[in-house]
Amino acid sequence: MSTSQTIPARSSASAASPGAFDAEYDIVVVGGGGGGLPAALFARWLGNSVVVLEKAAELGGTARKAAFWYWVPNNKKMREIGRPDEKVDFLRYVARLSRPQNYDPENPRFGLSEWEYAMCEAIYESASPAAELLSERGALPYRHCAEVPDYWAELPEDKAPRGRVLLPEAACDSMSDGGQVAIRTLSAAAQRDGVDIRTSHRVQRVVRNRAGEVVGVEAATSEGTLIKMRARKAAIFATGGFTHNPELRRNFLHAPVYGGCAALTNEGDFVYIASAVGAQLRNMNYAWMCPVSLEKAIARTPDLSGMFSVAGDSMIWVDKRGYRVVNEKLAYNELAQIFFQWDAANAEYPYLVLIAIWDQRSQEHSASSEYGRLIVPAGTDDSHVIRGETWEQLEGAIATRLQRYSVVTGGLELSGDFLKNLKASVSRFNQFAKAGRDDDFRRGERQVEQLFNGAVKEEPGRTNLTMYPLSDHGPYYAALVSGGTLDTKGGPKTTVNGQVLDDLDIPIPGLYGVGNCVASPSGRAYWAGGATLGPILAFAYRAAHAADAEPVKQIDAIPELVAADSQSIQV
Ligand SMILES: Cc1cc2nc3c(=O)[nH]c(=O)nc-3n(C[C@H](O)[C@H](O)[C@H](O)COP(=O)(O)OP(=O)(O)OC[C@H]3O[C@@H](n4cnc5c(N)ncnc54)[C@H](O)[C@@H]3O)c2cc1C
């Protein structure tokens, strides 16, 4: 489903004529995904009338696709089982990973900026109360993943390396349906508790009074009707990132990313809407990264998922020269960085597209349709899989497939010595696999690599489950891989309570943002599984409380339009 088929593009020029609002609420929540639904519930439970305006035809956004782990420091279950997670330790860990170049254990803020430090403190303080309230009210009952490690559990700064992850109680064993479960229970609670929900409503600008306070929003329906909703206290945006806006990706991300697996409706609308009313932008250069199938990312396949665990043990990734260049089992955000290394000598991104290669063993033991796996079961969509009975045939088939994408890869093709190098790479990897130790990239040594080992075959006597020699015989399989986003994590800077800040760090009255549509304090880091949704729940909770405490804003009698091409209207 492409967005353009369902909802009109953002209108840029003529503003709707101001006038009466079509409906009126205390708090208008924009976006019905991982941040929007919890924010709406928290606001409603404080006694406000609340509407959720969702651009897509259904609720859920990217969160519906998620496993929906949520990372909650010092959570109730940790406290109950006696796992200490002190605030100072938490802050040290996140600082070490978010701004490693500034990290200083002796510094009072560990090298974080004042804003980053305060935002991380807010996560520590509010993620657990948010999770508990959602659970108590039946909106998001959870179970505790006591033994799941943080992604950098080995760092000395991680004093609580296991136990911060929660996940929806009713999620299946593979946890792949966690997002569906969460959206189902959150939506049911919203309906039960009287949150008004309107899907197929794309908010395209805010409405302000003469004092510059946000007093409402204007949305376009899928039929093209413009509707104005009054927000007596505040509008809370939770519209996700800009994964599906090529213009914003190209101009803000630090790397040439082909796309990603966020909801297709996440097109960075809030970047435009908030910029038009003077918001300052932060962290626009970073995203929650993940390897993805190059072909599916380019095709914008709606159900595209990231590769959270690269499947297979008799499997390697090679570059266009046939060389291994990375530990294929790194945690996804870290693994994705390899694609964007710049080769200054040859003026190219040599690893922008890598080639995953596996044999029949991995095909048989690691195939799954879940989590964006490249190795998929027979009978499922395997259009991205390239086959060859021999190495020679596989090379020919890869070369042919690469030609198809030449126009978006700068003419990428295999080097003349690809086959020779590939065979040497396989032979070297096979020696490592037999020894159980990868002398080149240390594959399988860290806890998170064992956690995400890609459902490899368990056999007695193996010291490193992540590696197994590739067979001397075909068939062999391959697929093209690149780095994608789960979603971006930059946008307007907010206070610790989600108030959007202008260029002087002054809150824009009545305007709030939570989730991937606003700036994350995490910088480049992906602290742990659930490190997007745990903090998002914390900020949804805080934003709802702050919005609840806002005064009711007056609407000035005489309407006046601001510049015709602005993203805001005055009334
Ligand atoms: C496959 C996959 C697995 C993941 N697993 C996890 C996990 O286990 N743990 C974790 O922490 N994170 C996970 N994530 C990331 C997580 O899903 C996101 O970080 C999270 O959903 C972000 O919440 P959000 O509210 O910011 O955005 P979303 O959940 O994407 O919601 C944004 C919503 O806003 C709507 N919208 C956009 N523009 C407008 C507009 N103009 N008007 C009205 N509505 C609008 C969108 O349609 C969408 O519904 C995963 C992501 C993917 C893709």
The ligand as an SDF file (V2000), in Angstrom:
LIG
                    3D

 53 58  0  0  0  0  0  0  0  0999 V2000
   10.5830   -5.0800   11.9460 C   0  0  0  0  0  0  0  0  0  0  0  0
   10.7420   -4.1380   13.0900 C   0  0  0  0  0  0  0  0  0  0  0  0
   10.9070   -4.6330   14.3780 C   0  0  0  0  0  0  0  0  0  0  0  0
   11.0940   -3.7510   15.4520 C   0  0  0  0  0  0  0  0  0  0  0  0
   11.2040   -4.2710   16.7120 N   0  0  0  0  0  0  0  0  0  0  0  0
   11.3860   -3.4190   17.7570 C   0  0  0  0  0  0  0  0  0  0  0  0
   11.4770   -3.9120   19.0780 C   0  0  0  0  0  0  0  0  0  0  0  0
   11.3250   -5.1100   19.3360 O   0  0  0  0  0  0  0  0  0  0  0  0
   11.7160   -3.0200   20.0700 N   0  0  0  0  0  0  0  0  0  0  0  0
   11.8570   -1.6920   19.8440 C   0  0  0  0  0  0  0  0  0  0  0  0
   12.1110   -0.9250   20.7770 O   0  0  0  0  0  0  0  0  0  0  0  0
   11.7140   -1.1820   18.5950 N   0  0  0  0  0  0  0  0  0  0  0  0
   11.4670   -2.0150   17.5570 C   0  0  0  0  0  0  0  0  0  0  0  0
   11.2950   -1.5150   16.3100 N   0  0  0  0  0  0  0  0  0  0  0  0
   11.2300   -0.0420   16.1420 C   0  0  0  0  0  0  0  0  0  0  0  0
    9.8610    0.4670   16.6210 C   0  0  0  0  0  0  0  0  0  0  0  0
    8.8390   -0.2200   15.9370 O   0  0  0  0  0  0  0  0  0  0  0  0
    9.7360    1.9720   16.3600 C   0  0  0  0  0  0  0  0  0  0  0  0
   10.8510    2.6280   16.9030 O   0  0  0  0  0  0  0  0  0  0  0  0
    8.4480    2.5100   17.0020 C   0  0  0  0  0  0  0  0  0  0  0  0
    7.3280    1.8920   16.4220 O   0  0  0  0  0  0  0  0  0  0  0  0
    8.3790    4.0020   16.8450 C   0  0  0  0  0  0  0  0  0  0  0  0
    7.1540    4.4910   17.3330 O   0  0  0  0  0  0  0  0  0  0  0  0
    6.5890    5.8640   16.7240 P   0  0  0  0  0  0  0  0  0  0  0  0
    5.2930    6.1300   17.3990 O   0  0  0  0  0  0  0  0  0  0  0  0
    7.6460    6.8750   16.7800 O   0  0  0  0  0  0  0  0  0  0  0  0
    6.3630    5.5210   15.1880 O   0  0  0  0  0  0  0  0  0  0  0  0
    5.3800    4.4700   14.5210 P   0  0  0  0  0  0  0  0  0  0  0  0
    5.1460    3.3100   15.3930 O   0  0  0  0  0  0  0  0  0  0  0  0
    5.9050    4.2110   13.1670 O   0  0  0  0  0  0  0  0  0  0  0  0
    4.0060    5.2780   14.4130 O   0  0  0  0  0  0  0  0  0  0  0  0
    3.9320    6.4540   13.6410 C   0  0  0  0  0  0  0  0  0  0  0  0
    2.5140    6.5760   13.1280 C   0  0  0  0  0  0  0  0  0  0  0  0
    2.2940    7.9140   12.6930 O   0  0  0  0  0  0  0  0  0  0  0  0
    1.5110    7.8800   11.5020 C   0  0  0  0  0  0  0  0  0  0  0  0
    1.6920    9.1390   10.7830 N   0  0  0  0  0  0  0  0  0  0  0  0
    2.7730    9.5490   10.0680 C   0  0  0  0  0  0  0  0  0  0  0  0
    2.5710   10.7940    9.5790 N   0  0  0  0  0  0  0  0  0  0  0  0
    1.3370   11.1720    9.9780 C   0  0  0  0  0  0  0  0  0  0  0  0
    0.5580   12.3420    9.7810 C   0  0  0  0  0  0  0  0  0  0  0  0
    1.0120   13.3770    9.0740 N   0  0  0  0  0  0  0  0  0  0  0  0
   -0.6810   12.3930   10.3040 N   0  0  0  0  0  0  0  0  0  0  0  0
   -1.1950   11.3470   11.0270 C   0  0  0  0  0  0  0  0  0  0  0  0
   -0.4860   10.2050   11.2550 N   0  0  0  0  0  0  0  0  0  0  0  0
    0.7750   10.1250   10.7510 C   0  0  0  0  0  0  0  0  0  0  0  0
    2.0430    6.6640   10.7800 C   0  0  0  0  0  0  0  0  0  0  0  0
    1.1220    6.2070    9.8100 O   0  0  0  0  0  0  0  0  0  0  0  0
    2.2530    5.6840   11.9290 C   0  0  0  0  0  0  0  0  0  0  0  0
    1.0960    4.9200   12.1670 O   0  0  0  0  0  0  0  0  0  0  0  0
   11.1150   -2.3670   15.2260 C   0  0  0  0  0  0  0  0  0  0  0  0
   10.9300   -1.8790   13.9320 C   0  0  0  0  0  0  0  0  0  0  0  0
   10.7430   -2.7520   12.8770 C   0  0  0  0  0  0  0  0  0  0  0  0
   10.5380   -2.2090   11.5070 C   0  0  0  0  0  0  0  0  0  0  0  0
  1  2  1  0
  2  3  1  0
  2 52  2  0
  3  4  2  0
  4  5  1  0
  4 50  1  0
  5  6  2  0
  6  7  1  0
  6 13  1  0
  7  8  2  0
  7  9  1  0
  9 10  1  0
 10 11  2  0
 10 12  1  0
 12 13  2  0
 13 14  1  0
 14 15  1  0
 14 50  1  0
 15 16  1  0
 16 17  1  0
 16 18  1  0
 18 19  1  0
 18 20  1  0
 20 21  1  0
 20 22  1  0
 22 23  1  0
 23 24  1  0
 24 25  2  0
 24 26  1  0
 24 27  1  0
 27 28  1  0
 28 29  2  0
 28 30  1  0
 28 31  1  0
 31 32  1  0
 32 33  1  0
 33 34  1  0
 33 48  1  0
 34 35  1  0
 35 36  1  0
 35 46  1  0
 36 37  1  0
 36 45  1  0
 37 38  2  0
 38 39  1  0
 39 40  1  0
 39 45  2  0
 40 41  1  0
 40 42  2  0
 42 43  1  0
 43 44  2  0
 44 45  1  0
 46 47  1  0
 46 48  1  0
 48 49  1  0
 50 51  2  0
 51 52  1  0
 52 53  1  0
M  END
$$$$
